[in-house]
Amino acid sequence: MDIFTLAGTSFIICLSLILTGKKDKLHMSFAGLCAAAFIFSTSAFLRGLFDTTLLMIIENLALLAIASLALRFFRHLTRKKSFISQSIVIIFFLISLGGIFLLLTKLSQWPQIKLAIAAYLLAILIFCYISLFNHVKKLPPSTEKKRLIYLLIACPIALVLCSFDLLSYLGYSFPHVSGMVVSALLYLILLIIAYPQLNELHDFFARALVIFISTIVGALIFYFVALFFSASTPSFTSVIMASFLIVISLTPLKMILKKAFSFFYPESKDVFTSLYEFDEKLEKEKAFMLAEMAPVIAHEIRNPLGSIKGAAQYLKSEAVSEEQKNLLDIIIEESNRLNAAVHQFLDYARPYQLKLKAQNINVVIQRAISIIAANELAENINIVRELNHNLPEVEIDEQQFLQVILNIALNAIEAMPQGGTLTFRTSNIDTGSEGAISITIRDTGPGISAEEIKNIFKPFYTTKKRGAGLGLAICQKIIKEHGGLIRVKSIPGQGTVFFIKLITVN
């Protein structure tokens, strides 16, 4: 069952990369390595049932293929910057090819042939490990280096655990674990190459924990059902391994069925949509309907509103008493406020085609600060600039992003009527696979409560006496359209800080 787990895992990983991978050389080389591991483990499993010469030859051929494919994979993993050159890959490929030809002769009957091939494979893997270690040592501190270090740590641990299988050959009663260990190592490599968003060690542990809990829950359900409805129950270890294979095979199986259903039933697009995805789809449909309705509603409001304002302005010019003028001023003022609210509603609802241009974000922030400094509300505000002048460029719509900075900054100024400090800070973020910058806008106002922060980006939510509650919702929408992220943190009595993250131009 141990070797069967490796066969199932390697097959599922290979299938997943073919169906959902990026089809680049790194992913495809790992898919090839997993395919060879699948052939080896399958033939080894079948040889335990049918001990034939053909299966033994296939097993040895797969080991030779693994040796060559491992070199090719590690070459792409190190981005061709290690001492595994193309010529080295070709040389060892020819050696493996020669070994394959020898296996097709009577030499395949040599009792020590498998030991010799295993030693050859081990030497290749050690060579690959040394190459990876040397490559990681030369890398500057980055997320990529951190992720590869996890692999460097996992490989010797896996080797030590696999060596426990020797105890069973020496007569000790110890279960075979090498198949499960190699399966776990292959899955770790899959996470490293296919999920660049997993940066920290706890991200990998969290992913592994989800798989582990799903496996245990599935195994317990199966085991207790079998316990109640069957006279004999399988071993718990076998159920665990079967449950693990089912859990990791769900995604590729779903992809296969989705492609099949799309071919035979092109209209059944929502068959595989989960309830959570239905909610997301519903939100998109609501946003589309809002974008369609907004111009109509705005038109129906603005026309009578313009008439009301025009009539009030005419009556004000004819008014005699101060009381009448004051009442008409209120009508005009409230008409302007309602018109501004309708304008904000349109900005939030209607789709907008971004006019992206690569530029330094500090230039936009400096322009925003100039506009803010000219505002009479900022008279008692001390504006602090902490701008990193070595930032890479980002692709932004300058006018839209200027609106974001101004909205957040003016909100902060309004929160400090007695004066305070408004700090603008920019910095570089190291994400390894892609560059990013951060923008923080901090005030020293009264802060925002935890309950208010939960709703702060919701449309029409406001704590102001006069306001439509769309300013921050528009900011969030603009940042999302730029492919960025916006967050807010606040401590009541100490101030609030808005954090914006943007991906840089490669």
C-alpha positions in Angstrom: 0.0 0.0 0.0 3.0 2.3 0.6 4.2 2.1 -3.0 0.6 2.3 -4.2 0.3 5.7 -2.5 3.4 6.9 -4.4 1.9 5.7 -7.6 -1.4 7.5 -7.0 0.3 10.7 -5.8 2.7 11.0 -8.7 0.0 10.3 -11.2 -2.4 12.9 -9.7 0.4 15.5 -9.6 1.4 14.8 -13.2 -2.3 15.0 -14.3 -2.8 18.2 -12.3 0.2 20.0 -13.9 -0.9 18.9 -17.4 -4.5 20.1 -16.9 -4.0 23.2 -14.8 -0.3 24.1 -15.1 1.3 26.9 -17.0 2.7 24.6 -19.6 6.1 26.1 -19.1 9.4 24.1 -19.0 9.5 24.0 -15.2 6.0 22.6 -14.8 6.3 20.2 -17.7 9.7 18.9 -16.5 8.2 18.2 -13.1 5.2 16.6 -14.7 7.6 14.3 -16.6 9.5 13.5 -13.4 6.2 12.5 -11.7 5.2 10.4 -14.7 8.4 8.4 -14.5 7.9 8.0 -10.7 4.3 6.8 -11.5 5.7 4.2 -13.9 8.3 3.0 -11.4 5.9 2.8 -8.5 3.2 1.1 -10.5 5.5 -1.6 -11.9 7.0 -2.1 -8.4 3.5 -2.5 -7.0 2.5 -4.9 -9.7 5.7 -6.9 -9.3 4.6 -7.5 -5.7 1.6 -9.3 -7.2 3.1 -10.7 -10.4 6.8 -11.2 -10.1 7.7 -11.2 -13.8 10.9 -10.2 -15.6 9.1 -7.7 -17.8 7.9 -5.7 -14.7 11.4 -5.7 -13.3 12.8 -4.3 -16.5 10.2 -1.6 -16.6 11.0 -0.7 -13.0 14.7 -0.3 -13.8 13.9 1.6 -17.0 11.8 4.0 -15.0 14.6 4.5 -12.4 17.0 5.5 -15.3 14.4 7.9 -16.7 13.9 9.5 -13.2 17.7 10.1 -13.1 17.7 12.1 -16.4 14.4 13.9 -15.7 15.6 14.9 -12.2 18.6 16.7 -13.8 16.3 18.5 -16.3 13.9 19.5 -13.6 16.6 20.9 -11.2 18.1 22.8 -14.1 14.8 24.6 -14.7 14.2 25.0 -11.0 17.4 26.9 -10.7 16.5 29.0 -13.8 19.5 27.5 -15.6 21.9 29.4 -13.3 23.4 26.4 -11.5 26.2 24.2 -12.7 23.7 21.8 -14.2 24.4 22.8 -17.8 22.6 21.6 -20.9 25.7 19.5 -21.8 25.6 17.8 -18.4 21.9 16.9 -18.9 22.7 15.5 -22.4 25.7 13.5 -21.1 23.7 11.8 -18.3 20.8 11.3 -20.7 23.1 9.4 -23.0 24.4 7.4 -20.0 20.8 6.6 -19.0 20.0 5.7 -22.6 23.0 3.3 -22.6 21.7 1.8 -19.5 18.3 1.3 -21.1 19.9 -0.6 -24.0 21.8 -2.8 -21.6 18.6 -3.6 -19.8 17.2 -5.0 -23.1 20.1 -7.5 -23.2 20.9 -10.5 -21.0 22.6 -8.1 -18.5 19.1 -7.4 -17.1 19.3 -10.8 -15.4 22.4 -9.6 -13.4 21.3 -9.8 -9.7 23.0 -6.5 -8.8 21.6 -4.5 -11.7 18.9 -2.9 -9.6 21.4 -1.9 -6.9 23.7 -0.4 -9.5 20.8 1.7 -11.0 19.7 2.8 -7.5 23.2 3.9 -6.7 23.4 5.8 -10.0 20.0 7.5 -9.2 21.2 8.4 -5.7 24.4 9.9 -7.1 22.3 12.0 -9.6 20.0 13.2 -6.8 22.9 14.2 -4.6 24.4 16.1 -7.5 21.1 17.9 -8.0 20.9 18.7 -4.3 24.4 20.1 -4.3 23.6 22.2 -7.4 20.5 23.6 -5.7 22.3 24.3 -2.5 25.0 26.2 -4.4 22.4 28.1 -6.3 20.4 29.1 -3.2 23.6 30.3 -1.5 24.2 32.8 -4.3 20.7 34.2 -4.3 20.0 37.5 -2.5 17.6 37.5 0.4 14.1 37.0 -1.2 11.0 35.0 -1.0 12.3 32.6 -3.8 15.4 31.9 -1.7 13.2 31.2 1.4 11.0 28.8 -0.5 14.0 26.9 -2.0 15.5 26.7 1.5 12.4 24.8 2.6 13.1 22.3 -0.1 16.8 22.0 0.9 15.7 21.2 4.4 12.9 18.7 3.4 15.2 16.6 1.1 17.6 15.3 3.8 14.7 14.8 6.1 13.0 12.7 3.5 16.3 10.7 2.9 16.6 9.9 6.6 13.0 8.7 6.8 13.3 6.6 3.6 16.4 4.9 5.1 14.1 3.4 7.8 13.0 1.0 5.2 16.4 -0.7 5.5 15.3 -1.8 9.0 12.7 -4.1 7.5 15.3 -5.7 5.3 17.5 -6.3 8.3 14.7 -8.3 10.0 13.2 -5.5 12.2 9.4 -5.1 12.2 9.1 -1.7 10.8 6.5 -0.6 8.2 7.6 0.7 4.8 7.3 4.5 4.7 9.4 5.5 1.7 6.4 5.7 -0.6 4.5 8.1 1.7 7.7 10.2 2.3 8.4 10.6 -1.4 4.7 11.4 -2.0 4.9 14.2 0.6 8.1 15.5 -0.9 6.6 15.6 -4.4 3.6 17.4 -3.1 5.9 20.0 -1.4 7.7 20.5 -4.6 4.3 21.0 -6.3 3.4 23.7 -3.8 6.8 25.5 -4.3 6.6 25.6 -8.1 2.9 26.0 -8.7 1.8 28.2 -5.8 4.1 31.3 -5.7 1.6 33.0 -3.3 2.7 30.6 -0.5 5.6 32.5 0.9 6.0 31.7 4.6 6.6 28.4 6.2 3.3 28.6 8.0 1.6 28.9 4.6 3.0 25.4 3.7 2.0 24.1 7.1 -1.5 25.5 6.7 -1.9 23.9 3.3 -0.6 20.6 4.6 -2.9 20.9 7.6 -5.9 21.2 5.3 -4.9 18.1 3.4 -4.2 16.3 6.7 -7.5 17.2 8.3 -9.5 16.3 5.2 -7.7 13.0 4.9 -8.3 12.1 8.6 -12.0 13.2 8.4 -12.5 11.2 5.2 -10.8 8.1 6.7 -12.8 8.3 9.9 -16.1 8.5 8.0 -15.2 5.6 5.8 -13.8 3.5 8.7 -16.8 3.9 10.9 -19.3 3.3 8.1 -17.3 0.1 7.3 -17.3 -0.8 11.0 -21.2 -0.6 11.2 -22.1 -2.2 7.9 -19.3 -4.7 7.2 -18.2 -7.8 9.1 -14.6 -7.2 8.4 -12.9 -3.7 8.2 -9.7 -2.8 6.4 -6.7 -1.6 8.3 -6.8 2.0 9.4 -3.5 2.7 7.6 -5.0 1.5 4.3 -8.0 3.7 4.8 -5.8 6.7 5.5 -3.8 6.2 2.3 -6.9 5.7 0.2 -8.5 8.9 1.8 -5.3 10.9 1.1 -5.4 9.8 -2.6 -9.1 10.8 -2.9 -8.5 14.2 -1.3 -5.6 15.2 -3.6 -7.3 13.8 -6.7 -10.5 15.9 -6.4 -9.1 18.9 -8.2 -7.8 17.1 -11.3 -10.9 14.9 -11.4 -13.1 18.0 -11.3 -11.0 19.5 -14.2 -11.5 16.3 -16.3 -15.2 16.2 -15.7 -15.6 19.9 -16.3 -13.9 19.6 -19.7 -16.0 16.5 -20.5 -19.3 18.3 -19.5 -18.3 21.4 -21.4 -17.8 19.3 -24.5 -21.0 17.3 -24.3 -23.2 19.8 -22.4 -21.9 23.3 -23.3 -24.9 24.9 -21.6 -24.2 23.3 -18.2 -21.5 25.8 -17.1 -22.6 26.0 -13.5 -22.6 22.3 -12.7 -19.3 22.5 -10.9 -19.8 25.9 -9.3 -19.7 25.7 -5.5 -22.2 27.6 -3.3 -19.4 30.1 -2.5 -18.7 30.6 -6.2 -22.4 31.1 -6.8 -22.3 33.9 -4.2 -19.3 35.5 -6.1 -21.1 35.2 -9.4 -24.2 36.8 -7.9 -22.1 39.7 -6.7 -20.8 40.2 -10.2 -24.3 40.1 -11.6 -25.4 42.7 -9.0 -22.5 44.9 -10.0 -23.4 44.6 -13.7 -27.0 45.5 -13.0 -25.9 48.4 -10.9 -23.7 49.6 -13.7 -26.7 49.4 -16.1 -29.2 51.1 -13.7 -26.9 53.9 -12.4 -27.0 56.2 -15.4 -30.8 55.9 -15.7 -31.3 56.7 -12.0 -28.8 59.5 -12.1 -30.6 61.0 -15.1 -34.0 60.8 -13.4 -32.6 62.5 -10.3 -30.4 65.2 -12.0 -33.1 66.6 -14.3 -35.6 67.5 -11.5 -32.8 68.5 -9.2 -31.5 71.0 -11.8 -34.9 72.4 -12.1 -35.3 72.7 -8.3 -31.9 74.4 -8.0 -32.6 76.8 -10.9 -36.0 77.7 -9.5 -34.4 78.4 -6.0 -31.7 80.6 -7.6 -34.3 82.6 -9.4 -36.5 83.0 -6.3 -33.4 84.0 -4.3 -32.8 86.9 -6.7 -36.4 88.0 -6.2 -36.5 87.5 -2.5 -36.9 90.5 -0.2 -36.4 89.2 3.4 -33.2 87.6 4.7 -35.2 84.6 6.1 -36.4 83.8 2.5 -32.9 84.1 1.2 -31.6 81.8 3.9 -34.2 79.2 3.2 -33.4 79.3 -0.5 -29.7 79.0 0.2 -30.4 75.8 2.1 -32.3 74.5 -1.0 -29.4 75.4 -3.3 -26.8 73.9 -0.9 -28.7 70.7 -0.4 -29.3 70.4 -4.2 -25.5 70.7 -4.7 -24.9 68.1 -2.0 -27.4 65.7 -3.6 -25.8 66.3 -7.1 -22.4 65.5 -5.6 -23.8 62.3 -4.1 -25.3 61.3 -7.5 -21.9 62.0 -9.1 -20.2 59.7 -6.5 -22.8 57.0 -7.1 -22.0 57.1 -10.8 -18.3 56.9 -10.2 -18.9 53.8 -8.0 -21.4 52.0 -10.3 -20.3 52.6 -13.9 -17.4 50.7 -15.4 -14.3 52.7 -16.2 -11.6 52.0 -18.7 -8.3 52.6 -17.0 -5.7 54.6 -18.9 -2.6 52.9 -17.5 0.8 54.4 -17.7 4.1 53.3 -16.1 5.3 56.0 -13.7 6.8 56.7 -10.3 4.1 56.8 -7.6 6.0 59.4 -5.7 5.2 62.0 -8.4 1.5 61.3 -8.0 1.7 61.6 -4.2 3.7 64.9 -4.4 1.0 66.2 -6.7 -1.7 65.1 -4.2 0.2 66.8 -1.3 0.3 70.1 -3.3 -3.5 70.0 -3.7 -4.0 69.1 -0.1 -1.7 71.8 1.2 -3.7 74.4 -0.7 -6.9 73.3 1.0 -7.9 75.6 3.9 -8.9 72.6 6.0 -5.2 71.6 6.1 -4.0 74.8 7.8 -3.4 73.1 11.2 -2.1 69.9 9.6 1.6 69.0 9.6 2.3 67.0 6.4 5.2 64.6 6.7 6.8 62.9 3.6 8.7 59.6 4.0 9.1 58.7 0.3 11.5 56.1 -1.0 13.1 57.7 -4.1 14.4 54.3 -5.4 11.0 52.8 -6.1 10.4 51.0 -9.4 7.6 52.2 -11.6 4.0 51.0 -11.4 1.3 51.0 -14.1 -1.5 53.3 -12.9 -4.2 55.6 -14.1 -2.9 58.9 -12.7 -6.2 60.7 -12.4 -8.0 57.7 -10.8 -5.1 57.1 -8.3 -4.9 60.8 -7.5 -8.6 60.5 -6.5 -7.7 57.6 -4.1 -4.9 59.6 -2.4 -7.1 62.7 -2.1 -10.1 60.8 -0.7 -8.1 59.1 2.0 -6.1 62.2 2.9 -9.1 64.5 3.1 -10.9 62.0 5.3 -7.9 62.0 7.5 -7.8 65.8 7.7 -11.5 66.0 8.5 -10.8 63.5 11.4 -8.3 66.0 12.8 -10.3 69.3 13.2 -7.9 70.5 15.9 -4.8 69.7 13.9 -2.4 66.8 13.7 0.1 65.0 11.6 -0.6 63.4 8.2 2.2 61.1 7.0 2.8 59.8 3.5 5.2 56.9 3.2 6.3 54.8 0.3 8.5 51.7 0.4 9.6 48.6 -1.6 8.1 45.2 -0.9 10.1 42.0 -1.5 7.7 39.3 -2.8 10.3 37.2 -4.6 8.4 36.2 -7.8 7.1 39.7 -8.5 7.9 43.2 -7.3 5.6 45.4 -5.3 5.5 48.8 -3.6 3.5 50.0 -0.6 1.9 53.3 0.1 0.8 54.2 3.7 -1.2 57.2 4.7 -1.3 57.8 8.5 -3.1 60.3 10.6 -3.1 61.1 14.3 -6.8 61.5 14.6 -9.2 59.8 17.1 -9.1 56.5 15.2 -11.8 54.1 14.1 -13.5 51.5 16.2 -13.1 47.8 15.2 -16.9 47.6 14.4 -16.6 50.6 12.0 -13.5 49.1 10.3 -15.5 46.0 9.3 -17.9 48.2 7.3 -15.6 51.0 6.2 -15.4 50.0 2.5 -19.1 49.1 2.2 -21.0 51.4 -0.2 -23.3 54.0 1.5 -21.8 53.3 5.0 -20.7 56.5 6.7 -20.2 57.8 10.2 -20.3 61.5 9.0 -23.4 63.6 9.5 -23.2 64.7 5.9 -21.9 62.2 3.4 -22.9 59.5 0.9 -20.6 56.9 2.2 -19.1 56.1 -1.2 -15.6 57.7 -1.0 -13.7 54.7 0.4 -15.8 52.2 -1.6 -14.7 54.0 -4.7 -11.1 53.9 -3.5 -11.3 50.2 -2.9 -12.8 49.7 -6.4 -10.1 51.7 -8.1 -7.3 49.9 -6.2 -8.8 46.5 -7.2 -9.0 47.5 -10.8 -5.3 48.3 -10.6 -4.7 44.7 -9.3 -3.7 46.1 -5.9 -4.8 45.7 -2.3 -6.0 48.3 0.3 -6.2 47.7 4.0 -6.8 49.8 7.1 -5.6 49.6 10.7 -6.6 51.9 13.5 -6.2 52.3 17.2 -8.9 54.4 18.9 -7.2 57.5 20.3 -4.0 57.1 18.4 -4.9 57.3 14.7 -5.5 55.4 11.5 -3.3 54.1 8.8 -4.3 53.1 5.2 -2.0 50.6 3.5 -2.0 50.3 -0.3 0.0 47.6 -2.2 0.6 47.8 -6.0 2.5 45.4 -8.3 5.5 47.0 -10.1 6.3 47.0 -13.8 8.5 44.0 -14.6 
